[in-house]
Amino acid sequence: MLDATEGYITEDGRNIGGVVMEMHNITLRFGGVVAIKDISFDIREGEIRAIIGPNGAGKSSMLNVISGFYNPQEGEVWYKGAKRPPMKPYQVARQGIARTFQNIALFDGMSVLDNIMTGRIRQMQAGLLAQALWKGKAEQEEVENREAVEKIIDFLEIQHIRKTPVGRLPYGLKKRVELARALAAEPSILLLDEPMAGMNVEEKEDMSRFVLDVNDEFGTTIALIEHDMGVVMDLSDRVVVMDYGKKIGDGSPDEVRNNQAVIDAYLGVAHD
């Protein structure tokens, strides 16, 4: 078993580092409903970590804990070797953690370019007056941020829609724009909440390729929720499985695939 600080090399030659994030005994309640019950797992630097489970398993709630939307009643979140205090989402974003959403959260009336530019807010340091006058530091920042966004647009192959209002785009392209906005924040950890949901086969293949490219070319650590088991098994290095708010499996795709508790959960075997 690997030590938390040790890395390893995958079968395809990718370098996976030590543990960068740890969830220790996380419990999250909404009134009398327990969404997450005493779950622990970690995320290693440079890996693609999948979180899977049937509907209502608590996957999105866990992603919301990681991104600061929810603070658990019990348990601890550790990031880069330090215990993380309760945080707001903007504070988590400052730590280099970005995300996409299960339900697309874009600005429909704004262009693709402007939507992606909103992901650069963390890199904008000029004051309100300087931005209004667009002089000095504000002008320099605008040029630098535009250059960064244009590189992402090229990377995700959406040059042809860069000036199109997002509200006019088909669903698959909206998903790609949301990924672009998250990448614009230059995250060290990228959280993807069902990035393939609602896509056809061709769109899933494109998005899968982009997820792999983000991980490979940018070195971005990725944690994703996904229902398509084919996608999960092809993309992920390790998989944690949730069911009714509990962890029922954790390991490599092959280990999870052959885990009887996981098989039972997806086949709908009755629970006690």
Secondary structure, DSSP 8 states (H G I E B T S, - for coil): ---TT--EE-TTS-EE-SEEEEEEEEEEEETTEEEEEEEEEEEETT-EEEEE-STTSSHHHHHHHHTTSS--SEEEEEETTEEE----HHHHHHTTEEE--SS----TTSBHHHHHHGGGGGG--S-HHHHHHT-THHHHHHHHHHHHHHHHHHHTT-GGGTTSBGGGS-HHHHHHHHHHHHHHT--SEEEEESTTTT--HHHHHHHHHHHHHHHHHH--EEEEE-S-HHHHHHH-SEEEEEETTEEEEEE-HHHHHT-HHHHHHHHT----
